[in-house]
Amino acid sequence: MYDASFATHLTAYAWVTVAIVWFLGAFGSKQTVRADSPGRRLSEFCFLLVGFSLLFKPQWRPGPLAWRVIPASAPFAWAGVLLTFAGIAFSIWARFLLGRNWSATVTVKRDHTLVCRGPYAIVRHPIYSGFLLAALGTAIAYGEAGCFLAPPLLAIVWRRKSRLEEEFMRSQFGDEYVRYTSRVKALIPLIW
């Protein structure tokens, strides 16, 4: 049986890298002029906590959630690592392109600008798209049933958050944003 621990450690390090980039990036953001409610943010945080708890292999994972559904093999483990790295890279690219407009929560910033180039020309919410690809890659690398519950849960959370972002952007940018949404899909290129 293949020991995928090196591959799974790489996926975890990729997610730690995201956390560091996001933390450091928070210090340069523009001033917020409109934000979502604290209750909504708390709800989102709780669902993200559950999703990421399912994604990573905690030692306490019970019975059926610990069943291996992907064979423990080098090709699957490394395919998972590649998907994780690709998703993380896509998200970080999008994060840097947003620059000072970025926020971990749904906001409108002072002098907010609408970004429609780079990854934003591929999907409207490339950070979430990249994270979903990375979550799928991480689930493949770990290979356990519980890990595969995380991507759909995270997709629900990020789609819900993206809809609120779109509401904020429509009110901020009007017809310009509506035209953008008619050209570019939300989370999956050409599909959704």
N, C-alpha and C positions, 0 to 999 in steps of 0.2 A: 504494500500500500504506500502511495506517495505521501510524503510529509509536506503539506502546503503551508507550514507555519511561516516560512520566509515570505511567500507571496502574500499571505494575509497580513503580515506585519507591514509590508510595503503599502497595502491599501490603507491601513490605519495611519501610517505616516503621511500619506497623501491628504487624508482628512485633517490631520493635525496642522499640516501646512496651510490648509484653507482657514482653519480657525485663527492661526497667527496672522495671515494676510488680512482677514476680515477685522480682527481686533486692531491692528495697526492702521488700517484704512479708515476706521471710525473717527480717528483724531483729526482728519483733514476735511471732513464733510462741511458743506454749507449749512447755514442756519436753517432750521426747520420752520416753515410757516403754517403747515397743516400736517396732522398726523392721525393715524387710526387710534381707536380707543384702547385704553389699558386692558380692558376686559378681553378684547379681541386678541391683543398681543399675548396675554396670558394663556388663552385657549390655544393659540398657535404654538406657543412654547411647549405646552403639555403634549400636544400631538407629535411635535418634532422629537421630544424626549422619548416617547414611546417608540416612534419609528426608528430612531437611532439605537435605542436599546435592543430592538429586534434585529437590526442590521449587524451589529457587532456581536461576537460570540461570547456572551457572558457564561461563566461557569455554572450559573444557576439555571440555565435554560432547561425547562422540564421536558420529559418524554417526547411526544411527537414533534415538538418544535426543534429538537436536536437531531432528528432523523436526517441523514445525508440524502439529498435528492439529486445532487450532482456528484459524479464519481470523483474520488480523490485522485486526481491525475494532474501531471504537469501541464498538459495543454489547457485544461479547464482553469486551473489556478492562474496561469499566465494570461489567458484570455481575460479573466476577471481583472487582473492587474492592469492590463492595457486599456480596458474599458473605463476602469476607475481613473487612471491617469488622463485619458482623453477627456472624460467628463469634467474632471477638476481643472484641466488646462483651459477648456472652453469657458468654464465659470469664471476663472481668474481673468481671462482675456476680457470678458464682458464687464467684470468688476472694475478693471483698470480703465476701460473705455468710458464707463460712467463717471469716473473721476469723483469730483466733489459733490455730484448729484446723489451719490449712493447713500443708502441708509439700510440698516438691518430690518427696520420696520417700514411700513407703508407711510410715505411722507411726500410732501411737496416741499422743495427747498427754495430759499430765496434765490431769485434769478435762475430758476430751474430751466434746463435746456432739454429738448427732446432729442435723444440719440437714436438714429435709425441706420447706422453704418456698422461694419464689422459683423459681430455675431448677432447684432440687433437687426440686420438685414436678412438673417436666416430664420430667427424666431423672435417673438416680442419679449420673451422672458428667458434669455439664454443662461442666466445664472441658475434658474430652476431646472432648465433642460439639462444643463451640464451636471448638476447635482443628481438628477434622476438617472442619467447614464452612469455616473459614478456609483450610485447606490446599487444599480443592477450589476455592475462589475464587481462590487464588493460582495454582493450576495453570491455571485458565481464563484468568486475566490473562496469564500467560506463554505458554500455548498450545502448548507443546512436549511431545512424547511422554514424555520423561523425567520431566517434572513430574507427569504423571498416574500414575506408579508410586509416588509419595510417599504420597498419601492411603490406599491400601490397606495399605501397609507401616506407616504410622503407626497405622492402625486396629488392626492386629494387635498392635503394641506396647502401645497404650493399653488395648485389651481385656484383654490379658494382665495388665497392671498393675492394671486395675480389678477383676479377679477376686481378686487378692491383697488389695486394699483391702477387698473385700467379705468375705473371710475374716476379716480383722482386725476389721471392724465387727460381723460376726456374733458373734465371740467377745467383743467389748466390750459390745454392746447386746442380744444374744440375740433373743428373740421380737419385740421392737420393730423390729429391723432386718429380720427375716424378713417381718413384715407390710408394711413399707415396700417391700421388693423385690417383693412380690406386687402392689402397686399401681402401681409406677413402673418403666418399662423402663430398661435400662442406658445405652444410648448414642443410640438413635434413638427419639423419642417414638412410642408406640403400636405399634412394630415390633420393636425389638431392644434 
